[in-house]
Amino acid sequence: MLRAPIHPTLLRWARRRAGLEVADLLLRFPKLDAWEQGEEQPTLRQLEHFAQAVHVSVGYLFLPTPPEERLPIPDFRTPAGQSILRPSPNLLDTIHACQEKQAWYREFAQYTKQAEVAFVGSATVHTPPEAVALQLGQTLSFDLEDRRTCRNWEESLRYFCFQAEQAGVLVMVNGVVGNNTKRKLDPEEFRGFSLADRLAPLIFINGNDTKAARMFTLAHELAHLWLGTTALSDMGAAPRQGQRIEEVWCNKVAAEYLVPAKALASEFDANELLDEALKRIGNFFKVSSLVVLRRLLDTGKIDQSRFDAAWGAEIRRFRKARSSGGNFYKTTMARTSRRFTRALAESTLEGQTLYRDAFRMLGINKTEIFMNIAREVGLQ
């Protein structure tokens, strides 16, 4: 039986990279401890199964030393932009999958002679955030008056995503890697990222975050596209100190777009109980209570102590909320972007893209499912 000449260090590195302990894998690999101690070596088949279990390319395990993995996009999660520890396999695989989809869509856009998305890179951090917030609402045809026609902030969020796609942005919302529900994305590691491109601008939102947080993340990442910056972010609506100038600027744009300061001033009543104010003002602007709290602090309507107490309570409330599973096909389109899904289905049906490539990018494996998706996007 052929054994794989693997250095034990690589096995330990791969396991730790996946955030696993030996005990987590012993049921599948009873001799893992002996492999890691160098007392035995796995067979090639065992090594392949181990690589799948820890989400690593099997080729990495034949290297003399563990590779130093770096994020493929700029990291804006820290004040100086340094990476935070080691990026998780889930984050890396998600970024790489989105880059593949973006590259495919860019070629599709060139082939179909689509116009460039004009707002990408149209601003700098010296542009007044209020001006960009106004442009954002006009470009998406989704300003405050448009939002107020929605029944609630959840409907406002859905329409916000839809209008961003109509404006040319690929918006992908997913809480797992691909369709693998066992590989959940951690909102503590990142909330979203933007991949700037004039033909295929892309925004990814961590769907494992609360729905309330997603609205602010989308607005924040759109601001990054206005700057023309590709960036990994973990900024939410909560104010934070010591962040990069780009992150501070994007947060100001997002906050002003969602809750304009002048409109908030006319709506705020200092004598109203805060809980009641959050509900009423949130309903007026069609945003979550988290965004309202942020803006009340920004504009000096409440102090830091009141903000901190209310913020903690609202976070706990949103985390207790449960989301339904939803429709499989609509979930698939949310994960891969309806705009991208329609383009991919169209290209595949016309014979420009191989079915196997389309299946891989959509995370499916049956022609019947693909045809149903094509019907969902209006191609059948």
Long-range contacts (C-beta under 8 A, 24 or more apart in sequence): 1-43, 2-43, 2-44, 3-41, 3-42, 3-43, 3-44, 4-41, 4-42, 4-43, 4-44, 4-46, 4-47, 4-61, 4-62, 5-41, 6-35, 6-41, 6-42, 6-47, 6-61, 6-62, 7-64, 8-35, 8-36, 8-37, 8-38, 9-65, 9-66, 10-60, 10-61, 10-62, 10-63, 10-65, 10-66, 11-35, 11-36, 11-50, 11-61, 12-36, 13-66, 14-50, 14-51, 14-54, 14-56, 14-60, 14-61, 15-54, 17-54, 17-56, 17-69, 17-86, 17-89, 18-53, 18-54, 18-55, 18-56, 18-89, 19-88, 20-54, 25-50, 25-53, 25-54, 28-53, 29-53, 54-89, 55-89, 55-90, 55-93, 55-177, 55-183, 56-89, 71-95, 71-232, 72-96, 72-99, 73-193, 73-195, 73-230, 73-231, 73-232, 74-229, 74-230, 74-231, 74-232, 75-231, 75-232, 76-229, 76-231, 76-232, 76-233, 76-235, 76-244, 76-246, 76-247, 77-190, 77-232, 77-233, 77-234, 78-244, 79-242, 79-243, 79-244, 80-244, 81-244, 84-189, 87-189, 88-186, 88-189, 90-177, 90-183, 90-184, 90-185, 90-186, 91-185, 91-189, 91-190, 93-177, 93-178, 93-183, 94-174, 94-177, 94-185, 94-204, 95-193, 95-204, 95-232, 97-177, 97-178, 97-361, 98-172, 98-193, 98-195, 98-202, 98-204, 99-195, 100-361, 101-170, 101-172, 101-202, 101-336, 101-337, 101-340, 101-361, 102-170, 102-195, 102-197, 102-200, 102-202, 103-200, 104-344, 104-353, 104-361, 105-170, 105-199, 105-200, 105-202, 105-340, 105-343, 106-197, 106-199, 106-200, 108-343, 108-344, 108-347, 109-199, 109-200, 110-199, 111-352, 114-199, 116-198, 116-199, 117-167, 117-168, 117-169, 117-198, 117-199, 117-201, 117-225, 119-167, 119-225, 119-226, 120-196, 120-197, 120-198, 120-201, 120-225, 120-226, 120-228, 121-196, 121-198, 121-226, 121-227, 121-228, 122-226, 122-228, 123-226, 123-227, 124-227, 125-227, 125-245, 125-246, 125-249, 127-226, 129-223, 129-249, 129-252, 129-253, 129-256, 130-256, 130-261, 132-223, 132-226, 132-253, 133-253, 133-254, 133-256, 133-257, 133-260, 135-226, 136-219, 136-222, 136-223, 136-226, 136-253, 136-257, 137-257, 139-167, 140-164, 140-166, 140-167, 141-166, 144-260, 144-263, 144-285, 147-285, 147-286, 147-287, 148-284, 148-285, 148-286, 150-286, 152-283, 152-286, 153-212, 153-215, 153-282, 153-283, 153-286, 153-287, 153-288, 154-211, 155-286, 156-215, 156-286, 156-287, 157-211, 157-214, 157-215, 157-218, 160-215, 160-218, 160-219, 161-218, 161-334, 162-338, 164-203, 164-218, 164-222, 165-337, 165-338, 165-339, 168-201, 168-339, 169-201, 169-202, 169-203, 169-222, 169-225, 169-339, 170-200, 170-201, 170-202, 170-203, 170-337, 170-339, 170-340, 171-202, 171-203, 171-205, 171-218, 171-337, 171-339, 172-202, 172-203, 172-204, 172-205, 172-334, 172-335, 172-336, 172-337, 172-340, 173-204, 173-205, 173-207, 173-214, 173-334, 173-335, 174-204, 174-205, 174-206, 174-207, 174-334, 174-335, 175-206, 175-207, 175-208, 175-209, 176-207, 176-208, 178-335, 178-363, 179-332, 179-335, 179-363, 179-364, 184-208, 187-213, 187-234, 188-234, 189-234, 190-232, 190-233, 190-234, 191-217, 191-233, 191-234, 191-235, 191-236, 192-217, 192-218, 192-220, 192-221, 192-233, 193-221, 193-230, 193-231, 193-232, 193-233, 194-221, 194-222, 194-224, 194-225, 194-229, 194-230, 194-231, 194-233, 195-230, 196-224, 196-225, 196-227, 196-228, 196-229, 196-230, 201-225, 202-337, 207-334, 207-335, 209-236, 210-315, 210-318, 210-319, 210-321, 211-288, 211-318, 211-321, 211-323, 212-288, 212-289, 212-290, 212-291, 212-314, 212-318, 213-237, 213-288, 213-290, 213-318, 215-258, 215-287, 215-288, 215-291, 216-254, 216-255, 216-258, 216-288, 216-290, 216-291, 216-294, 219-253, 219-254, 219-257, 219-258, 220-250, 220-251, 220-253, 220-254, 221-250, 222-253, 222-254, 223-249, 223-250, 223-251, 223-253, 223-254, 224-250, 226-253, 236-290, 237-290, 237-291, 237-293, 237-294, 238-290, 238-294, 238-311, 239-294, 239-297, 239-298, 255-291, 255-294, 255-295, 255-298, 258-285, 258-287, 258-291, 258-295, 259-285, 259-287, 259-291, 259-292, 259-294, 259-295, 261-295, 261-298, 261-299, 264-295, 264-296, 264-299, 264-301, 265-299, 268-296, 268-299, 268-301, 270-301, 274-302, 274-306, 274-310, 275-310, 278-310, 278-314, 288-318, 289-314, 290-314, 290-315, 290-318, 329-372, 329-373, 329-376, 330-376, 332-362, 332-363, 332-364, 332-373, 333-373, 333-376, 333-377, 335-363, 336-361, 336-362, 336-363, 338-377, 341-373, 341-377, 342-377, 342-378, 342-379, 345-370, 345-373, 345-374, 345-377, 345-379, 346-379, 349-374, 349-379
